[in-house]
Amino acid sequence: MKDNEKQRIVLVAGTFDILHESHINMLRNARNLGDKLIVMLSTDEFNETKGKRAYQEYDTRKYVLESVRYLTWLSQSNLGMIKLCILTCLM
């Protein structure tokens, strides 16, 4: 990629509890859509606001996701981050 070319960044979000084959396929396919893949991982607190409860704690889900080779960057997903991403995309 040349310096003056824009990179395509793909963003996906989820709880990824418990990470399974379909999650991996989705992450691989998402990565193939762009140059970089950012994953927003739902925090336990964010899941509670939606009435969800994960089997695995956030730190465990984060540890497992970080080992997936398709990810470029992993971020916490909470209401503030979602609003920031929406505002950034609208600019």
Secondary structure as GFF3:
##gff-version 3
##sequence-region A 1 91
A	DSSP	beta_strand	9	14	.	.	.	ID=ss1
A	DSSP	alpha_helix	21	32	.	.	.	ID=ss2
A	DSSP	beta_strand	36	42	.	.	.	ID=ss3
A	DSSP	alpha_helix	44	49	.	.	.	ID=ss4
A	DSSP	alpha_helix	58	66	.	.	.	ID=ss5
A	DSSP	beta_strand	73	77	.	.	.	ID=ss6
A	DSSP	alpha_helix	79	90	.	.	.	ID=ss7
###
